[in-house]
Amino acid sequence: MSRLQNKVVLVTGATSGIGTDIAMRCVEEGAKVAIAGRSIERGETVSAELGDNTIFVQLDVASEESWQQAIDLVVKKWGCLDVLVNNAGVMTPCDVENTSVELFQQMVMTNAGGVFIGCKSAIGQMKKQNKSASLVNVLSTTALKTSAWTMAYGASKSAALSITKSIALHCAEQNYDIRCNAVLPGVVMTPMVENVISASPDQEAALAGLTASHPIGRLLTGAEVANAVIYYACEESSGVTGSHFAVDGGLTAA
């Protein structure tokens, strides 16, 4: 049997990059998948490509109202929400001296605030369902190992990792059958990373530097990240909560 057979999964940031790969793997494992994102055009395109077991849900992860509308739509369509994958995020490379307060607030509110609001909203639905559920937060290795140019981004991901652990403890203390874990990807060639490289005055050196940060000598793939998400989403990880899994080619070990 497929590992997510008959599960209902909502994936944020699923209209491109890693999020699309996660949504695809969830469909392959038998899930019904809500593809959430801001772009209607991209979202509907991805949903059409992935088939009848998907729908597109427009979502602003920094808005509590938008979250509630999205979850209500998913429950109306399929009757429940078994898995939430918080994958959406923003990234602008910047050191401390060149990071404005506005930029810092935007990254923290999207990358950490979106995880908080999403998990809070999902728990409100999941705790009523009388069955196991899973929250999976796709963060970044910068949660553990940052750099000068990822000051605000790293701060937001570190905060999101702390939020993950706090939520896991809360759900356990309340006897909710809801697990909360995090996946920390290394560098994957997503549109966001392409933008970072394009903004560099020496794009070739920027790509070489990102590649060299992985001891395995290459960038990661979205499929490799998606495989870790599937583990946390399915019942194979039923005894695992408050943990994180680095899919980083050895980056955080180096």
Secondary structure by P-SEA (a helix, b strand, c coil): ccccccbbbbbccccccaaaaaaaaaaaaccccccccccaaaaaaaaaaacccbbbbbbccccaaaaaaaaaaaaaacccccbbbcccbbbbbbccccccaaaaaaaaaaaaaaaaaaaaaaaaaaaaccbbbbbbbbccccccccccccaaaaaaaaaaaaaaaaaaaaaaaacccbbbbbbbbcccccaaaaaaaaacccaaaaaaaaaacccccccccaaaaaaaaaaaacccccccccbbbbcccccccc
